[in-house]
C-alpha cells in the first residue's frame, strides 16, 4: 500500500554530523529505515530537517529481505508498514512484518504505520513491542521527526530499565552463589570469635583462587586453614573450593598435620588442569583450652598473633614444607606454638602483603610492613571485623588502587573468661 510522502518545509541543508544515538537534548542526527512496499517509492525525500535544524536521514527497503541488508549499526529507528506483504510465512497474522522486524532489530526503536481505520491493530502493535504507531493519513514531516526521536529515547530508556533489572537479578544470584562458595564457620561450643574478609582480584569475580575455612571437631579442637591456588581464573577458583571442601571433610575424619596435607596434595594433583598448578596452605589446630596450637605451612605466609599487652608478631615460620603440588612425596612438619590466654590470630593470603607500600612503583608492603600496619590499627583500638576491614582498606590505599591479587583474611580471637560469680 502506498505511503504518503512526509511534507517538509524547504530549509537550508544542515551541517554534517556523526550518526550516533540521540542524546538527552535530542540534538543528534538520526537514521530511519523505512520498510514499505510502494513500487514508486513514495518516501522520496532523503532526509527530514526539524525546526531545531536536526536531520533524520531516510533509507527505504521494499521488503524484509532488503531491510535486513540495510539494517546496519548506524540505523536508530525502523518504520515498518503493517500492510507490508510477508508471503506464506506470515499466514493470517497482521503483525507478521512487525514481529519479523523485532526479531532482526532487537536493539532498535521500531515504529509502525497503520491506516486510520486500524486503531486496534496499531495498539496491538505497540503491545507487541513497537515504541509507537503512526496513522498513514495523518503523517507529515514534523510528526514523523518527532515520533522518531521519542521512539529512540523510549527504546533507550527501556533498555536501561532492562539492564538495571538484569543487574539486580545478577547481584541477587551472585550473593546466593557467594554464600554457597564461601564457608560457614562451624564453631559451636567454642569461645573463639571468628571474622573474615574476602576480595577477589579479578574484576566482577565472585571468587578467586584464595580459600579458607574454620571448624570445631567433637574433641573441642578448633581447626582453621587458609590457602591460595596460583592463578586468578575460574578454574583456580573452582579448585580452591574443592580443596576447602576436601580439607573440611578430612579434618572431620580425624586427619591432621602432614597426613592431612599429603592427602590434600593428592586431591590437587587429581583435580588441577595442568601440572604447573600449585597451592599454598596454612593450617592451625587450636587445643580445646585455647592456649596452644599446631602449625603447618605449605609454602604459605605465617600467621600473625597479637597478645594482650604485647606487639603483634609473626608465628615461627622456619621448617615449613613446600606448596602443595610442587614436589611428590613432600613432608609438612607440624610445629607446636604457645598462644597464651588472650590472643588474636590473623591468617592471610599473599594478596595482603604483595601490594605496593606507597603507590605504583614503590616497594612491596611485605610481611614487616603488614605487621607494622596491624600494630598501628590495634593501637587505635580496632579488633574483629573492624580490624580486618581497616586492614584490607589500608592495603588498597597504600597500593594506590585496586589490588591485582586476591585477598583473604581470617581472624580468630580468644578473650580470657571472666571469673565465676562476677
C-alpha positions in Angstrom: 0.0 0.0 0.0 1.5 3.4 -0.9 2.8 5.5 1.9 2.3 9.3 1.6 5.5 11.4 1.3 6.0 13.3 4.5 5.6 17.0 3.8 8.7 19.0 4.6 9.3 22.7 4.7 12.1 23.9 2.5 15.2 24.7 4.6 18.9 25.1 4.1 20.9 21.9 4.4 22.0 21.1 7.9 25.8 20.7 8.5 27.0 17.1 8.5 27.2 15.4 11.9 28.2 12.0 13.2 25.4 9.4 13.3 25.1 8.4 16.9 22.3 7.6 19.3 20.3 10.7 20.1 21.5 12.5 23.2 19.1 13.6 26.0 18.7 17.0 24.4 17.6 15.4 21.1 20.2 17.3 19.1 22.0 14.5 17.3 21.2 13.4 13.7 19.3 10.1 13.3 18.9 7.4 10.6 15.5 6.0 9.8 15.0 2.7 7.9 11.5 2.7 6.2 10.1 -0.7 5.2 7.2 -0.2 2.8 6.2 -1.9 -0.5 5.3 1.1 -2.7 6.9 0.4 -6.1 7.0 4.1 -6.8 9.0 4.7 -3.7 6.7 7.3 -2.1 9.3 8.0 0.6 11.3 10.0 -1.8 12.9 12.6 0.4 16.4 11.6 1.6 16.1 13.4 4.9 13.9 15.4 7.2 15.0 18.6 9.0 13.1 19.7 12.1 12.7 23.1 13.5 15.9 22.8 15.5 17.9 22.0 12.4 18.5 18.4 13.3 18.3 15.8 10.5 16.6 12.5 10.1 18.2 10.7 7.2 15.9 8.1 5.5 16.6 4.8 3.9 13.9 2.7 2.3 13.5 -1.0 1.8 10.7 -2.6 -0.2 10.7 -5.9 1.6 12.0 -7.6 4.7 14.9 -9.2 2.9 16.2 -5.9 1.7 15.6 -4.4 5.2 17.9 -7.0 6.7 20.7 -5.9 4.3 20.1 -2.2 5.1 19.8 -2.6 8.9 23.4 -1.5 9.7 24.7 -0.3 13.1 24.1 3.3 12.2 20.3 2.9 12.0 18.5 4.2 15.0 14.8 3.6 14.2 12.8 1.4 11.9 9.4 2.4 10.5 7.5 -0.7 9.2 4.3 -0.6 7.3 1.8 -3.1 8.8 0.4 -3.6 5.3 3.7 -5.0 4.1 3.3 -8.4 2.4 5.1 -11.1 4.2 4.4 -14.1 1.9 3.2 -17.5 3.0 5.3 -17.5 6.2 3.3 -14.6 7.6 0.0 -16.5 7.3 -3.0 -14.5 8.5 -1.1 -12.6 11.2 -1.5 -8.9 10.5 1.6 -8.2 12.7 3.8 -10.7 10.9 6.0 -8.0 9.4 6.4 -6.3 12.8 7.3 -9.5 14.6 10.0 -10.2 12.0 11.5 -6.7 12.4 11.5 -7.1 16.2 13.5 -10.3 15.8 16.1 -8.9 13.5 16.4 -5.5 15.2 16.1 -6.1 19.0 18.2 -3.1 19.9 16.5 -0.6 17.6 13.5 1.6 18.1 10.5 0.5 16.0 7.6 2.5 14.7 4.6 1.0 12.9 2.5 2.6 10.1 -1.2 1.8 10.1 -4.4 3.0 8.5 -6.6 5.4 10.4 -9.3 2.8 10.4 -7.0 0.3 12.3 -6.6 1.8 15.8 -6.9 -1.6 17.5 -4.3 -3.1 15.3 -2.0 -0.1 15.9 -2.4 -0.5 19.7 -1.8 -4.2 19.5 1.5 -3.5 17.6 2.6 -1.3 20.5 1.7 -4.0 23.0 3.8 -6.5 20.9 6.9 -4.4 21.2 6.8 -1.3 18.9 7.6 2.0 20.6 4.7 3.9 18.9 2.3 3.9 15.9 1.6 6.4 13.2 -1.5 6.7 11.0 -0.8 6.8 7.3 -3.4 9.6 6.6 -2.0 11.9 9.3 1.7 11.5 8.5 3.8 14.6 7.8 7.4 15.6 8.3 7.3 17.3 11.7 5.1 14.5 13.2 7.4 11.8 11.8 10.6 13.5 13.0 9.1 14.0 16.5 7.9 10.4 16.7 11.3 9.0 15.7 13.1 11.0 18.4 10.6 10.0 21.0 10.8 6.3 20.0 14.6 6.3 20.2 14.5 7.9 23.6 11.8 5.5 24.8 13.8 2.5 23.5 16.9 3.7 25.2 15.0 4.2 28.5 13.5 0.7 28.2 17.0 -0.7 27.6 18.3 1.0 30.7 15.5 -0.4 32.7 16.2 -3.9 31.4 19.9 -3.6 32.2 19.0 -2.4 35.7 16.7 -5.3 36.3 19.3 -7.7 35.0 21.9 -6.2 37.2 19.7 -6.6 40.3 19.0 -10.2 39.4 22.7 -10.8 38.8 23.6 -9.3 42.2 21.0 -11.5 43.9 22.3 -14.6 42.1 25.9 -13.6 42.9 25.0 -13.2 46.6 23.4 -16.6 46.7 26.3 -18.1 44.8 28.9 -16.4 47.1 27.1 -17.7 50.2 27.3 -21.2 48.7 31.0 -20.9 47.8 32.4 -19.2 50.9 32.4 -21.3 54.0 30.2 -21.0 57.1 32.4 -21.4 60.1 31.4 -24.3 62.4 32.5 -23.2 65.9 29.5 -24.2 68.0 30.6 -24.7 71.6 33.9 -22.7 71.2 34.6 -19.4 73.0 36.6 -18.2 69.9 35.3 -15.3 67.9 35.6 -15.5 64.1 35.8 -12.9 61.4 36.9 -13.0 57.7 37.2 -10.7 54.7 37.5 -11.8 51.0 38.2 -9.6 48.0 38.8 -11.3 44.6 41.4 -9.7 42.4 39.5 -10.2 39.1 37.0 -7.5 38.2 33.4 -8.7 38.8 34.6 -12.1 40.0 32.8 -13.8 42.9 35.8 -15.8 44.0 39.5 -16.0 43.2 41.9 -18.8 44.0 42.1 -18.0 47.7 40.1 -20.1 50.2 39.7 -20.5 53.9 37.7 -22.4 56.5 37.3 -23.0 60.2 35.6 -25.9 62.1 35.5 -27.4 65.6 35.8 -31.1 65.9 34.0 -33.2 68.6 37.1 -33.3 70.8 36.9 -29.4 71.2 39.9 -28.7 68.9 39.3 -25.7 66.6 40.9 -26.2 63.1 41.5 -23.2 60.7 43.1 -23.0 57.4 43.8 -20.5 54.6 45.2 -21.2 51.1 45.9 -19.8 47.7 45.8 -21.6 44.4 48.2 -20.0 41.9 46.4 -18.0 39.2 43.2 -15.9 39.1 40.8 -17.6 36.7 37.5 -19.5 37.3 39.4 -22.8 37.2 41.6 -21.8 40.0 38.6 -20.5 42.0 36.9 -23.9 41.5 40.0 -25.8 42.6 40.2 -23.6 45.7 36.6 -24.5 46.6 37.4 -28.2 46.1 40.4 -28.0 48.3 38.4 -26.3 51.0 35.6 -28.9 51.0 38.2 -31.7 51.0 40.0 -30.1 53.9 36.8 -29.9 55.9 35.9 -33.5 55.2 39.4 -34.8 56.0 39.5 -32.7 59.2 36.2 -34.2 60.5 37.6 -37.6 59.5 40.4 -37.1 62.0 43.4 -36.2 59.7 45.8 -33.5 60.8 49.2 -32.1 60.0 51.3 -34.0 57.5 48.8 -36.7 56.9 46.1 -34.1 56.0 48.3 -32.1 53.7 49.6 -35.2 51.9 46.0 -36.2 51.2 45.2 -32.7 50.0 48.1 -32.8 47.6 46.6 -35.9 46.1 43.3 -34.1 45.6 45.1 -31.2 44.0 47.1 -33.4 41.7 43.9 -35.2 40.6 41.8 -32.1 40.1 44.2 -29.5 38.7 44.1 -28.6 35.0 47.8 -29.0 34.4 51.0 -30.0 36.3 52.0 -26.4 36.8 49.2 -25.6 39.2 50.1 -25.5 42.8 48.6 -24.2 46.1 50.0 -22.7 49.3 48.3 -23.6 52.6 48.5 -22.7 56.2 46.7 -24.8 58.9 46.4 -24.4 62.6 44.7 -26.7 65.1 44.0 -25.0 68.4 43.8 -27.1 71.5 40.5 -27.2 73.4 41.9 -25.0 76.2 42.9 -22.4 73.6 46.4 -21.9 74.9 48.4 -23.8 72.3 48.2 -24.8 68.6 49.8 -26.9 66.0 51.0 -25.0 62.9 51.7 -26.4 59.4 52.9 -24.2 56.5 52.9 -25.4 52.9 54.7 -22.5 51.1 52.3 -20.1 52.8 53.0 -16.9 54.9 53.0 -17.5 58.6 50.1 -16.2 60.7 50.3 -13.1 62.8 49.5 -13.2 66.5 48.6 -10.3 68.8 48.7 -10.9 72.6 47.4 -8.6 75.2 50.0 -6.0 76.2 52.4 -7.1 73.5 53.1 -6.1 69.9 51.7 -8.3 67.1 54.3 -10.6 65.6 54.5 -13.5 63.1 54.4 -17.0 64.4 57.6 -19.1 63.7 57.8 -19.9 60.1 61.0 -22.0 59.9 60.8 -25.6 58.8 57.8 -25.2 56.7 57.1 -27.5 53.7 56.7 -26.8 50.0 53.5 -25.7 48.4 51.1 -28.4 47.5 51.6 -29.9 44.1 55.3 -28.9 43.7 57.1 -32.0 45.0 56.0 -35.6 45.1 56.2 -37.3 48.5 56.9 -34.0 50.2 56.5 -33.7 54.0 54.9 -30.9 56.1 56.1 -30.9 59.7 53.7 -29.7 62.4 55.1 -27.2 64.8 53.7 -26.6 68.3 53.3 -23.0 69.3 52.2 -21.3 72.5 49.3 -18.9 72.2 48.7 -17.8 75.7 45.4 -16.9 77.5 44.2 -13.9 75.4 45.1 -13.5 71.8 44.1 -12.7 68.2 45.4 -14.9 65.4 45.3 -13.5 61.9 45.8 -15.7 58.8 46.0 -14.2 55.4 46.9 -14.8 51.8 49.8 -13.1 50.0 47.5 -10.6 48.3 47.6 -8.7 51.6 51.4 -8.3 51.6 52.2 -8.1 47.9 50.6 -4.7 47.2 52.7 -1.6 47.0 53.6 0.3 50.1 53.3 3.8 48.6 51.6 3.6 45.3 52.7 2.3 41.9 56.5 1.8 41.6 57.1 1.7 45.3 58.4 -1.3 47.3 56.0 -4.2 48.2 54.3 -3.9 51.6 55.7 -7.2 52.7 55.2 -9.0 56.0 57.1 -6.5 58.0 55.0 -3.6 56.6 51.8 -5.6 57.3 52.9 -6.2 60.9 53.6 -2.5 61.4 50.2 -1.6 59.9 48.3 -4.1 62.1 50.1 -2.8 65.2 49.1 0.7 64.4 45.5 -0.3 63.9 45.5 -2.3 67.2 46.8 0.8 69.0 43.7 2.6 67.7 41.5 0.1 69.4 40.4 -1.8 66.3 39.5 -5.5 66.6 37.5 -8.2 64.9 35.5 -7.2 61.8 36.7 -3.5 62.1 40.3 -4.6 62.2 40.0 -6.7 59.0 38.0 -4.1 57.2 40.6 -1.4 58.1 43.5 -3.7 57.1 42.1 -4.5 53.6 41.1 -0.9 53.0 44.5 0.5 54.0 46.4 -2.1 51.9 44.4 -0.9 48.9 45.1 2.7 49.7 48.8 2.1 50.1 48.8 0.2 46.8 47.3 3.3 45.1 44.3 1.5 43.7 42.7 -1.9 43.4 44.8 -4.9 44.2 45.5 -7.3 41.3 45.8 -10.3 43.5 43.0 -12.0 45.6 42.9 -11.2 49.3 41.6 -13.4 52.0 42.0 -12.7 55.7 40.8 -14.7 58.7 40.8 -13.7 62.3 40.3 -15.8 65.4 40.1 -14.0 68.8 40.2 -15.5 72.3 39.4 -13.4 75.3 40.0 -14.6 78.8 37.0 -16.0 80.6 35.5 -13.9 83.4 35.8 -15.4 86.8 32.7 -17.2 88.0 30.4 -15.2 90.1 31.3 -11.9 88.6 
